[in-house]
Amino acid sequence: MVEFRALGPLEAVVDGRLVELGAPKQRALLTLLVSQVGQPVAVDLMREELWAGCPPRSAMTSLQTYVANLRRVLEPDRAPRTPATVLRTCPQGYLVDGRVVDVDVRRFGEQATAGWQAWERGDPRQALSEFEAGLALWRGQAYTEMANASCVAPEVARLEELRLSVVEGRCAALLAVRAHEVAVAELAAFVQAHPLREYGCELFSLALYRAGRQAEALEVLRTIKVRLAEELGIDPRPALQHLEREILNQDPALDRRPTPAMPVPGRPRAAPHVCTTRPRHRPVAAEEALCLCPPPGPAWPP
């Protein structure tokens, strides 16, 4: 089994060994194919994407050379003149066969799903473990070498939205296991980088309050209220407004009630939200059911 690591610059592990993938365009070609794992990629598309719409006359020859080089790297023990099983030829062009490779993108989706499932059944420690295992797979921008390609960019955006949701899930789990100070540190950086994510701000405010920093907790809520109004022309969702009232009143329930309900994928929506476009070519079943941006679901399981 060949392992591809695409949550960052592309890496390939063959027989337990990290292999060299060659020149930049050769790496970019493999990245493009891995991003469409299990689906054929047409030669014309590869030429357009690799040469930014201006392929030279030698492009086809170069593509064939890149494919031959990659096949030698990915299947070093393949006998001469036998069909390739990892990087296969198909009528439209080439494909990476999803049945014989493992891609970290798939495993990340599985860990995210397992984390939300643990959260839903009231097991925050298991949720925390699953979320952390999934986030540990990330080494940079997904499909780095081809992140701006027209057929890859939607998947990059989908994965980044999923990553941010998992970061929030991890922080919610930290709060649920009473790791308030750790959650404060994590959420401070997260909210600074993503100031319009309401759930992250809700978690940050609650974490600050539970850490004995009431004034700062209120300031987080007031700041996002101003930003939402000025940048988007909307009010905060009711959960944030309710949390502000509870903090102002120093409601004892804030110290003993469960963490605010997490936006669990696949839940019906109570209000419209902007969704990340999901590309039609998705071959991986584990992530197919993940709707990335529903509002928070029902309260913590009893």
Helices and strands as residue ranges (DSSP letters): E 2-5, E 11-14, E 17-18, H 24-35, E 41-42, H 43-50, H 59-74, E 87-90, E 93-96, E 101-103, H 104-120, H 124-135, G 144-146, H 153-176, H 180-193, H 198-210, H 214-227, I 228-232, H 238-248, H 253-256, H 285-288
